[in-house]
Amino acid sequence: MANISKITGETFACPSYSIFDVLQNTVQQYCEHTAMIFFGKDITYRVFRQKVEQIAAVLYDKGVRKGDRVAVMLPNCPEYVISFYACARLGAILVQVNPMYVQSEVDFLLKDSDAIVWIVLDQLYSNLRESDHVRQLRACILVGFANHTKGIDDTKTAVQNVFLWQQEMQRKLPTPPQTPIDPEADVAVLQYTGGTTGRSKGAMLTHQNIVANAYQSLQMLGKEKISAEDKILTVVPLFHVYGMTAAMNLAVINGAAMILLPRFQIDEVLQTIQTYRPRFFPGVPTMYMAIANHPNAGDYGVDCIDICNSGSAPLPYEVMKQFETKTGAKVLEGYGLSEASPVTHSMRFGQERKPGSIGMVAPGTEAGIVDVTEGKNFVNVGELGELVVRGPQVMKGYWNMPDETAQTLRDGWLYTGDIARMDEDGYFYIVDRKKDMILSSGYNVYPRDVEEVLYKHPNVQEAVVIGVPDAYRGETVKAFVVMRQKGDKNEWEAELDRWCRAHLAPYKVPRMYEFRDQLPKTAVGKILRRELRQETSAP
């Protein structure tokens, strides 16, 4: 291998068809296979396709045409999956909206995307309907998990732009015309993500980006790949790009069944595992942590789980070992980002698993490490720098943000903002976010180095590290910790200080500790380091 940190993944035959074509192909092969399981109700691929056609007709009747934006604000449920493929059927652009967003955040997305239709859970609409942006929409289609819409009285449903999903499903409408799709050029999804400026950015993911990444993910599973007989435990949120690809689209391209759960509640998840015995479980570290820490998990038959993908946040090695010991499954840690649909790297079955590594680059993808100052030169193997990637899964750009696009996409390379290194075998390691690096007394401190040490302590359940202003050092290291067993905080602080000093260079040792019952997290389970940083800096 050359001494430069740059490598290309194995050969990949990039598909050149649309998202809806994927569903069409699967229906032809597996029409009577179960596509979705939702609280005891099964939906076959044949019925799934029929529902997609109906909602596509409803959206077309509301004026949705190719390129129009349709905002979808739903938890994991059949209506989300149906809406996703209905938008693809029309060539419309689906705008992903986190159901946990408050009114100001929803207003921003609706305005920024210029959405004309909003498909939303009824109870969420009840809290957000007074917004001026909502009133200006061409249609709000309300989804209820029962046959009625909770919290919306008859008077409100008479509002001109409000419609009920169940009623729209019963309408007799003409079939919309087939829309020609250019998979490489036509945008399918706006996936909003945080930006360096603080303003949320809409990553424009094309049909090819999304389809290619699902097939890349399948190829990386090798001989253990998903089959039409398998079930996928789908509790990772589908409105998050990781769930969209690693659960939903991976299921559809294989004719597998999605077991849909709207949220991660450990007892409900364990009961679902016992009932349906899924083979594949794409998750995030906090999910694996919850199962590993549950005293009775073994009673629910968790050993049925065979394959796990971990994404969204770094998976502490100790957590992975605990989960694998309890379930017998193999956890393949990967890496990705919204701008890459999202998967760019993953561990593989049958290959050496190196602790702390995100694995090798995806098929048909180039990856490298460039200098952090100018980002123009590839560094030597083993050296730290910014991770850059190039491949068919990389976004078209940011919605209406040409300057941000030009900063992030350069000569086809996606600049990830992550500090990483590549070893001599082609394995990559994320050291930390470029913006999360702590500069203490002139030394670079990467939070993940400290967090990995904290997680190895037998009484640490969760930990996250940030830098806080320090007049002497510039920044000092602060750790937020959730302990398994409660006790005197002064005693635990002294214990963790001794532990860290035994395993870390002095400049990396936290000078401050804060013990909490829980840490703030995103809907997908990623610890919100940014929120803790904001709390600490508040006057």
Buried (B, 14 or more C-beta within 10 A) or exposed (E): EEEBBBBBBEEBEBBBBBBBBBBBBBBEEBBEBBBBBBEEEEBBBBBBBBBBBBBBBBBBBBEBEEEBBBBBBBBBBBBBBBBBBBBBBBBBBBBBBBBBBEBEBBBBBBEBBEBBBBBBBBBBBBEBBEBEBBEEBBBBBBBBBEEEBEEBEEEBBEEEBBBBBBEBEEEEEEEBEEBEBEBBEBBBBBBBBEBEEEEEBBBBBBBBBBBBBBBBBBBBBEEBBBEBEBBBBBBBBBBBBBBBBBBBBBBBBBBBBBBBBBEBEEEBBBEBBEEBBBBBBBBBBBBBBBBBBBEEBEEBBBBBBBBBBBBBBBBBBBBBEBBBEBBEBBBBBBBBBBBBBBBBBBBBBEEEBBEBBBBBBBBBBBBBBBBEEEBEEBBEBEEBBBBBBBBBBBBBBBBEBEEBBEBBBBEEBBBBBBBBBBBEEBBBBBBBBBEBBBEBEEBBBBBBBBBBBBBEBEBBBBBBBBBBEBEEBBBBBBBBBBBEEEEEEEEBBEBBBEBBEEBBEEBBBBEBBBBEEEBBBBBBBBBBBBEBBEEBEEE
